[in-house]
Amino acid sequence: MNYKQELAEILFVALEQEIQVSELEMLIEKPKSQTHGDLAFPCFTLAKKKRKSPNIIAQELSEKIQSPTFEKVEVVGAYLNIFLNKQLVSKEIVTEISKIKENYGAQNLGKGANVTIDMSSPNIAKPFSMGHLRSTVIGNALAHIVEKCGYQPIKINHIGDWGTQFGKLITAYKLWGNPEIVKQNPIKELLTLYVKFHEEAEADPALVEQGRSWFKRLEDGDEEALELWKWFRDESLKEFSRIYDLMNVEFDSFAGEAFYNDKMDRVVQLLEEKQLLVESKQAQVVELTSEELPPCLIKKSDGATLYATRDLAAAIYRKENYDFDLSLYVVGNEQSLHFKQLMAVLKKMGYEWAEKMVHIPFGMMLKDGKKMSTRKGKVVLLEEVLNESIALARHSIEGKNPSLVSKDEVAKQVGVGAVMFHDLKNFRMNDIEFSLEEMLRFEGETGPYVQYTFARACSILRKANWQDDRIPQSFDTNWEKEWKVVSMLLEFPNAINRAFENFDPSQVAKYIIDLSQAFNKFYGEVKILEENTEQQARLALVFAVTVVLKEGLRLLGMEAPEEM
C-alpha cells in the first residue's frame, strides 16, 4: 500500500491540481520521531506559488485532508504532520504481506530489461583474498536488488587472467617451482613464488626483464608459456568455485581478460576510422581534453594494447551480446579515473549507450588500518576467514543450543552470512576494518543478530502452530506497541528503492537491523502467545516480520535459518 501516494493525490485535489502528484509525493517526508506522525508535508515550496506564508497554507490544507487512512492531521509551523489509522493500516499491510509473501516490495521498474554486472574479478594464480570479498558481495546483492526491481541481472566475473604478472609468475616457476609441490597446493605455492619474485627482483632487476620476455612469449602463443598459463588458470578457477559455492554466489559468465584478446584489434580499427587516435610519446592515445580528463592510452610504443583497450572491447561485446539497459562495474574506488576515461572514449566513438554504464566504486578492506597487499604477501585469505567464521558460529551454537539438529548447516549459514553482512551494512564507499570478532556478535548491528531475530520469530509461530494462510479479520486493538513494527514493514519497499537508486545494499542491511530492533522491543513488551482477542492478529504480524526479514537477508545474498 502506498500511503504517500494516497496523501499526494488528496493534496493534488486540495491544491486545485497546480502541482503534479509525482512532485507532491517527492516532497512528503517521514518524520524522524513518531510523535510527529507517520508522514509530513512541508509547505515552504508552496509559499511563492500561493503568495501566502507556509504556516497559513499548512492550516488551510489540514482542513481538506479527509480519508479513513489518515486518523489525525496536526499543523506544526509550516508542516502538516499526518498520523495513519493504526488499525486500518496494520490490517492492510499484514494482510498484503501474508498474501503475496516474498513478492512484497517487488517493483517492475526494469520491465525485464538486462543489467550486466561486472563483479568479483579475482586474479588467477593468486589466492582469493578478503580484498575481493567487497566486489563479490556488493555485486551479488545488487544483482538481487535489480532483479527485485524488475530487471534481469547478468553477473559477469571478469577474471584477471592476462597481463605481465603471468610473465613474472612463469619466470618464478621456472626458477624455483617444484611441479609436485605446486600440484598439491597450487594457489598457496603460486602465491609464494609470486612474492619471492618481487623480493628477488629488488636485488636483481634482470628478473623483471625475464618476466617481460615470458609474457611476450605468452602473447605470441608460445606452447610452453600457454600450457603453464592454462594450468595456473584451471587450478585457480577450481579454487574460486569452491569459495563461490560456500557463499552461494553464481555467475552467468566467466569471460575474463584473455577472452577479449582477439577483440581488441577491432576497437583500435574503429578508433582509427573515427580519427580519434593520436600519437603521444610514441604511444597511441585518445585525447580527452574537452572532457577535462588525461588522455586515454590505447596502445603502448611497442604496439601492446592496454586495460582501456580491453575494457572498450568488453563494453562493446556486452552491448552487442546482452543489449543491456544498464551496465554496472562493481570495481574499487581507485579505478574511478579509468572508468571516466572509458565512458568518455565510448561517447566519442558515438555510442550513446555509454550513458547507461555506471561505475560502482567502493572503499578498501583494511587490516590493522592498512591495505592488504598480495605482492608483499600481506593478505588475508577469504576461504580461511569463512572457515574460521563457520567454526566460531558452530562453537556459539553448541553453547546456546546444543540440541539443535542441523548444527553444521546453520553454522555455515551464520558464519558465512556474518562475513557478508559485516561488509554490506557499511556504505560501500567507506573503508572497512576487518574484524572477525565484530562480525560474529549476536548483539548489535550484525548478521547473526538479524538471523537470530528471524529464528526467534519462527519459534513463536511454531509454538502457536501458525498456518500462514490464516489471516485474522479483526485488528480491533489500538496497536500502539505493535505500531513501530508495522511502520517498519511499510518502509521495506522504500528501502529497496533507495538501495536501487543509489546502488547501495547497505540501505537493505540497515533496514533489516531496524526492523529486527523494532521486533525485539515488541517481543520484550508484549506476551504474543497469550490467548486473547489480539493473539491471531499479533501472530499474523510476527509472520509478516519473518517474510520481510527472510527476503531482506536474501537480497543481501544471505540465508535465514529457522532455528539457531
C-alpha positions in Angstrom: 0.0 0.0 0.0 1.4 3.4 -0.9 0.1 5.9 1.6 2.5 8.6 0.4 0.8 8.4 -3.0 -2.7 8.5 -1.4 -1.7 11.6 0.5 -0.2 13.2 -2.6 -3.4 12.6 -4.5 -5.5 14.3 -1.8 -3.1 17.2 -1.8 -3.3 17.4 -5.6 -7.0 18.0 -5.4 -6.7 20.3 -2.4 -4.2 22.4 -4.3 -6.5 22.6 -7.3 -4.2 20.4 -9.4 -1.5 23.1 -9.6 1.3 20.6 -8.7 1.7 17.1 -10.1 1.0 14.1 -7.9 4.6 12.8 -8.5 6.1 16.1 -7.4 4.0 16.2 -4.3 4.9 12.6 -3.4 8.6 13.5 -3.6 8.0 16.4 -1.1 6.4 14.1 1.5 8.8 13.1 4.3 8.9 10.5 7.0 9.3 12.3 10.4 12.3 11.2 12.5 10.1 10.9 15.6 6.8 9.0 15.6 5.4 11.8 17.9 5.4 13.9 14.8 3.3 11.5 12.9 3.9 8.9 10.1 4.1 11.3 7.2 4.9 15.0 7.0 4.3 17.6 4.2 6.4 20.8 4.3 4.6 23.8 2.8 7.6 26.1 2.1 7.8 25.4 -1.6 4.1 26.4 -2.0 4.6 29.9 -0.4 5.9 31.5 -3.6 3.2 30.0 -5.8 0.3 30.7 -3.4 1.8 34.1 -2.2 0.9 33.1 1.4 3.0 32.2 4.4 3.7 28.4 4.5 2.1 28.3 8.0 -1.2 29.6 6.7 -1.1 27.2 3.7 -0.5 24.3 6.1 -3.5 25.4 8.2 -5.7 25.6 5.1 -4.6 22.2 3.7 -5.1 20.5 7.0 -8.9 21.1 6.8 -9.0 19.4 3.3 -7.3 16.1 4.2 -10.1 13.7 4.8 -9.6 9.9 4.4 -10.2 6.8 6.6 -6.5 6.1 6.1 -5.5 9.3 8.0 -6.5 9.3 11.6 -5.3 12.8 12.5 -3.6 15.8 10.9 -1.6 18.3 13.0 -0.2 21.6 11.9 3.3 22.4 13.3 4.5 25.6 11.8 4.8 25.1 8.1 4.5 21.4 8.4 1.5 19.1 8.0 2.0 16.1 10.3 -0.2 13.1 9.3 -1.0 10.2 11.6 -2.1 7.0 9.9 -5.1 5.0 11.1 -3.2 2.2 13.0 -6.0 -0.4 12.9 -6.8 0.1 9.2 -3.2 0.3 8.0 -2.0 -2.6 10.2 -4.7 -4.9 8.8 -3.9 -3.8 5.2 -0.2 -4.2 5.5 -0.2 -7.6 7.4 -2.8 -9.0 5.0 -0.9 -7.9 1.9 2.4 -9.5 3.2 0.6 -12.6 4.2 -0.9 -13.0 0.8 2.0 -12.1 -1.6 4.8 -13.2 0.8 8.3 -12.7 -0.7 6.8 -10.7 -3.6 6.2 -7.8 -1.1 8.4 -4.9 -2.1 8.8 -6.1 -5.7 8.6 -3.4 -8.4 8.6 -3.5 -12.2 10.9 -0.6 -12.9 13.0 -2.6 -15.3 10.2 -4.3 -17.3 12.6 -7.3 -17.8 15.5 -5.3 -19.3 19.0 -6.7 -18.9 21.6 -5.3 -16.4 25.1 -6.6 -16.8 27.1 -6.6 -13.5 30.9 -6.8 -13.7 31.8 -8.1 -10.3 34.3 -10.1 -8.1 37.1 -10.4 -10.8 39.9 -12.0 -8.8 43.3 -12.6 -10.4 44.2 -16.1 -11.3 47.2 -17.8 -9.7 46.6 -15.6 -6.6 44.5 -16.6 -3.6 41.0 -15.2 -3.3 41.7 -12.6 -0.6 39.4 -10.5 1.6 40.2 -7.7 -0.8 38.0 -9.4 -3.4 35.1 -10.0 -0.9 33.8 -6.5 -1.4 33.2 -6.6 -5.2 31.7 -10.1 -4.8 29.2 -9.4 -2.1 28.2 -5.9 -3.3 27.8 -7.2 -6.8 25.8 -10.2 -5.7 23.5 -8.1 -3.5 23.0 -5.6 -6.4 22.0 -8.4 -8.7 19.3 -9.5 -6.3 18.1 -5.8 -5.8 17.9 -5.0 -9.5 16.0 -8.3 -10.0 13.6 -7.3 -7.3 13.1 -4.0 -9.2 12.1 -5.9 -12.4 15.4 -6.2 -14.3 17.2 -9.3 -15.5 20.7 -9.4 -13.9 23.6 -10.9 -15.8 26.6 -11.5 -13.5 30.0 -11.4 -15.2 33.2 -12.5 -13.5 35.8 -10.6 -15.5 38.7 -12.6 -14.0 42.2 -11.2 -14.2 43.7 -14.0 -16.4 46.1 -11.9 -18.6 48.9 -9.4 -18.1 52.6 -9.0 -17.3 52.2 -10.7 -13.9 51.9 -14.0 -15.7 55.3 -13.5 -17.2 56.7 -12.9 -13.7 54.9 -16.0 -12.4 56.2 -18.2 -15.2 59.7 -16.9 -14.6 59.4 -17.6 -10.8 58.0 -21.1 -11.5 60.8 -21.9 -14.0 63.5 -20.7 -11.5 62.2 -22.0 -8.2 59.0 -24.0 -8.8 58.6 -27.7 -8.0 55.8 -29.3 -10.1 54.8 -31.8 -7.4 54.5 -29.2 -4.6 52.6 -26.9 -6.8 50.1 -29.7 -7.8 49.5 -30.4 -4.1 48.5 -26.8 -3.2 48.5 -24.8 -6.4 47.3 -21.3 -5.2 49.4 -21.2 -2.0 52.5 -22.3 -3.8 52.0 -19.9 -6.7 51.5 -17.0 -4.3 54.8 -18.0 -2.5 56.5 -17.9 -5.9 54.9 -14.6 -6.9 56.0 -12.9 -3.6 59.6 -14.4 -3.9 59.8 -13.0 -7.5 59.2 -9.4 -6.2 61.6 -9.9 -3.3 64.4 -11.2 -5.6 63.7 -8.6 -8.3 64.5 -5.7 -5.9 68.1 -7.0 -5.8 68.2 -8.3 -9.4 66.4 -6.1 -11.9 67.2 -8.6 -14.7 64.4 -10.8 -13.3 61.9 -8.1 -14.4 63.2 -8.3 -17.9 62.9 -12.1 -17.9 59.3 -11.7 -16.7 58.6 -9.3 -19.7 60.2 -11.8 -22.0 58.0 -14.7 -20.8 54.8 -12.6 -21.1 55.8 -11.7 -24.7 56.2 -15.4 -25.4 52.7 -16.0 -23.9 51.2 -13.2 -26.1 52.9 -14.7 -29.2 51.3 -18.1 -28.5 54.5 -20.0 -27.2 53.4 -23.5 -26.4 55.2 -23.9 -23.1 54.0 -20.5 -21.8 50.4 -21.2 -22.9 50.5 -24.6 -21.2 51.7 -23.1 -17.9 49.2 -20.2 -18.1 46.3 -22.6 -18.8 47.3 -24.8 -15.8 47.5 -21.8 -13.5 44.1 -20.7 -14.7 42.3 -24.0 -14.4 43.6 -24.6 -10.8 42.6 -21.1 -9.8 39.0 -21.5 -11.2 38.6 -24.7 -9.2 39.7 -22.9 -6.1 37.4 -19.9 -6.7 34.4 -22.2 -7.4 34.8 -23.8 -4.0 34.7 -20.3 -2.4 31.8 -19.1 -4.5 29.8 -22.3 -3.6 30.4 -21.5 0.1 28.9 -18.1 -0.4 26.1 -19.2 -2.7 27.3 -16.8 -5.4 26.8 -17.8 -9.1 27.8 -16.2 -12.4 26.4 -16.1 -15.9 29.8 -15.6 -17.5 33.5 -16.2 -16.6 34.7 -14.2 -19.6 37.9 -12.7 -18.2 40.7 -10.5 -19.7 42.0 -13.2 -22.1 38.6 -13.6 -23.6 39.0 -10.2 -25.3 42.5 -10.8 -26.7 41.0 -11.3 -30.2 38.5 -8.5 -29.9 40.9 -5.5 -29.3 42.1 -5.1 -32.9 38.6 -4.2 -33.9 38.5 -1.4 -31.2 41.7 0.0 -32.5 40.4 -0.1 -36.1 37.1 1.7 -35.0 39.1 4.4 -33.2 41.3 4.8 -36.3 38.3 5.0 -38.6 36.8 7.7 -36.4 40.1 9.5 -36.4 40.3 9.5 -32.6 43.8 8.0 -32.2 46.7 10.4 -31.9 50.4 9.8 -31.2 51.8 10.9 -27.9 55.3 9.9 -26.7 55.3 7.1 -29.4 52.1 5.7 -27.9 48.6 5.8 -29.4 46.0 7.7 -27.2 42.5 9.3 -27.4 42.7 12.9 -26.3 40.1 13.8 -23.7 41.0 17.5 -23.1 37.4 18.7 -23.7 36.2 16.2 -21.0 38.9 17.6 -18.6 40.5 14.1 -18.4 44.0 12.9 -19.1 44.5 11.1 -22.5 43.3 7.5 -22.6 46.2 5.2 -23.5 45.2 2.7 -26.2 48.5 1.3 -27.5 51.9 1.4 -26.0 55.0 2.3 -28.0 55.8 -1.4 -28.6 52.3 -1.9 -30.0 50.9 -3.7 -26.9 47.3 -2.9 -26.1 46.2 -1.9 -22.6 43.5 -2.2 -20.0 41.5 0.6 -21.6 41.5 -1.2 -25.0 40.4 -4.4 -23.4 37.6 -2.7 -21.4 36.4 -0.9 -24.6 36.2 -4.3 -26.3 34.4 -5.7 -23.3 31.8 -2.9 -23.2 31.1 -3.2 -26.9 30.8 -7.0 -26.7 28.4 -6.8 -23.7 26.2 -4.3 -25.5 26.1 -6.4 -28.7 25.5 -9.7 -26.8 23.3 -8.7 -23.9 21.7 -5.4 -25.1 21.9 -4.1 -21.6 19.7 -1.3 -20.3 22.3 -0.7 -17.5 25.9 -1.9 -17.3 27.3 -1.9 -13.7 31.0 -2.1 -12.8 31.5 -3.0 -9.2 35.2 -2.1 -9.0 37.3 -0.4 -6.3 37.4 3.4 -5.9 41.0 3.6 -7.2 39.7 2.8 -10.7 37.4 5.9 -10.9 39.6 7.7 -13.4 39.8 4.6 -15.7 36.0 4.4 -15.9 35.6 8.1 -16.6 38.0 7.7 -19.5 36.4 4.5 -20.7 32.9 6.1 -20.8 34.3 9.3 -22.4 36.0 7.4 -25.2 32.8 5.3 -25.9 30.8 8.5 -26.2 33.4 10.0 -28.6 33.0 6.8 -30.7 29.3 7.7 -31.0 27.9 5.0 -28.6 25.1 6.8 -26.8 24.6 3.7 -24.6 27.8 4.7 -22.8 25.4 6.9 -20.6 24.0 3.6 -19.3 27.3 2.5 -17.9 27.8 3.0 -14.2 31.0 2.6 -12.1 30.0 1.5 -8.6 33.1 2.2 -6.5 33.8 1.0 -3.0 36.4 1.6 -0.3 39.1 -0.8 0.9 39.2 -3.7 3.2 41.8 -2.8 5.8 43.8 -5.0 8.2 45.1 -3.1 11.3 44.3 0.1 9.4 46.4 -0.8 6.3 45.6 -2.0 2.8 46.2 -5.7 2.2 48.9 -6.4 -0.5 49.3 -9.6 -2.4 52.7 -8.5 -3.8 54.2 -8.2 -0.3 52.4 -11.4 0.9 50.3 -9.3 3.4 47.0 -10.9 2.5 44.1 -12.4 4.5 42.6 -15.4 2.6 38.8 -15.3 2.3 38.4 -19.0 2.5 40.3 -19.1 5.8 38.2 -16.3 7.2 34.9 -18.0 6.1 36.0 -21.4 7.6 37.1 -19.7 10.9 33.8 -17.8 11.0 31.8 -21.0 10.4 33.9 -22.7 13.2 33.2 -19.9 15.6 29.5 -19.9 14.8 29.4 -23.7 15.4 31.0 -23.1 18.8 28.5 -20.4 19.6 25.6 -22.7 18.6 27.0 -25.5 20.7 26.9 -23.2 23.8 23.5 -21.7 23.1 21.5 -24.6 21.6 23.4 -27.9 21.9 20.3 -29.9 20.9 19.9 -28.2 17.5 19.6 -30.9 14.8 21.3 -29.2 11.8 24.3 -27.6 13.6 26.7 -27.8 10.7 24.3 -26.3 8.2 23.2 -23.5 10.5 26.9 -22.8 11.4 27.6 -22.3 7.7 24.6 -20.0 7.2 25.5 -17.9 10.2 29.3 -17.9 9.7 29.3 -17.1 6.0 26.4 -14.6 6.5 28.3 -12.8 9.3 31.2 -12.1 7.0 29.0 -10.9 4.1 26.8 -8.7 6.4 29.8 -7.0 8.0 30.7 -5.7 4.6 27.2 -4.9 3.3 26.0 -3.0 6.4 28.5 -0.3 5.6 28.0 2.3 2.9 30.2 0.9 0.1 32.5 4.0 -0.2 33.6 3.5 3.4 36.8 1.6 4.1 36.1 -1.4 6.3 38.3 -2.7 9.1 38.5 -6.5 9.1 37.3 -7.9 12.5 36.1 -11.5 12.9 35.1 -10.8 16.5 32.9 -7.9 15.4 31.3 -9.8 12.6 30.1 -12.7 14.8 28.5 -10.9 17.7 24.9 -11.9 18.3 24.1 -8.4 19.5 24.3 -5.1 17.8 24.4 -4.4 14.1 25.5 -7.8 12.8 24.3 -10.6 10.5 23.8 -13.1 13.3 21.6 -10.6 15.2 19.2 -10.4 12.2 19.3 -14.1 11.6 18.7 -14.8 15.4 15.7 -12.4 15.3 14.2 -14.3 12.3 14.7 -17.6 14.1 13.1 -16.2 17.3 10.0 -15.1 15.3 9.8 -18.5 13.6 10.0 -20.2 17.0 6.9 -18.1 18.2 5.0 -19.3 15.1 5.9 -22.9 15.7 4.8 -22.8 19.3 1.4 -21.3 18.1 1.0 -23.9 15.3 0.6 -20.9 13.0 -0.6 -21.6 9.4 0.5 -18.8 7.1 -2.9 -18.7 5.2 -4.6 -17.8 8.5 -5.3 -14.0 8.1 -7.4 -12.7 11.0 -10.4 -10.5 10.2 -10.2 -8.5 13.4 -7.5 -5.9 14.2 -9.6 -4.3 17.0 -6.8 -3.0 19.2 -5.2 0.4 19.1 -1.8 -1.3 18.3 0.4 1.3 20.0 3.1 -1.3 20.9 2.9 -3.0 17.6 2.9 0.2 15.5 6.7 0.6 15.4 6.9 -2.8 13.8 4.0 -2.1 11.3 5.5 1.2 10.3 8.9 -0.5 9.7 7.2 -3.1 7.5 5.7 -0.2 5.5 9.2 1.1 4.8 10.6 -2.1 3.1 9.7 -1.1 -0.5 11.2 2.4 0.2 14.5 0.7 1.4 14.6 -1.4 -1.8 14.1 1.8 -3.9 16.9 3.6 -2.1 19.2 0.6 -2.5 18.5 0.5 -6.2 18.7 4.3 -6.9 22.0 4.6 -5.1 23.3 1.1 -5.9 23.8 0.8 -2.2 23.0 -2.6 -0.5 23.6 -1.0 2.9 20.1 0.5 2.7 18.6 -3.0 2.9 21.1 -4.1 5.6 20.3 -1.1 7.8 16.6 -1.6 7.2 16.6 -5.2 8.4 18.6 -4.2 11.5 16.0 -1.5 12.3 13.1 -4.0 11.7 14.9 -6.6 14.0 15.3 -4.0 16.7 11.7 -2.9 16.5 10.5 -6.5 16.6 12.7 -7.4 19.6 11.4 -4.4 21.5 7.8 -5.5 20.7 8.7 -9.1 21.8 10.0 -7.8 25.1 6.9 -5.8 25.9 4.1 -8.0 24.7 3.1 -11.6 25.6 2.4 -12.6 22.0 1.4 -16.2 22.8 -1.1 -15.1 25.5 -4.6 -16.3 24.4 -6.8 -13.2 23.9 -8.7 -11.4 21.2 -5.4 -9.9 19.8 -3.4 -13.1 19.6 -4.2 -14.0 16.0 -3.6 -10.5 14.7 -0.3 -10.4 16.6 0.8 -13.8 15.2 0.0 -12.5 11.7 2.3 -9.6 12.4 5.0 -11.9 13.5 4.6 -13.9 10.3 4.8 -10.7 8.2 8.1 -9.9 10.0 9.5 -13.4 9.2 8.6 -12.8 5.5 10.3 -9.4 5.3 13.4 -10.4 7.3 14.0 -13.5 5.2 13.5 -11.5 1.9 15.8 -8.8 3.2 18.5 -11.3 4.0 18.1 -13.0 0.6 18.6 -9.7 -1.2 21.9 -9.4 0.6 22.8 -13.0 -0.5 22.3 -14.5 3.0 20.3 -17.4 4.3 17.7 -17.3 7.1 17.9 -20.4 9.4 14.6 -21.1 11.2 16.3 -22.4 14.3 19.6 -21.3 15.9 
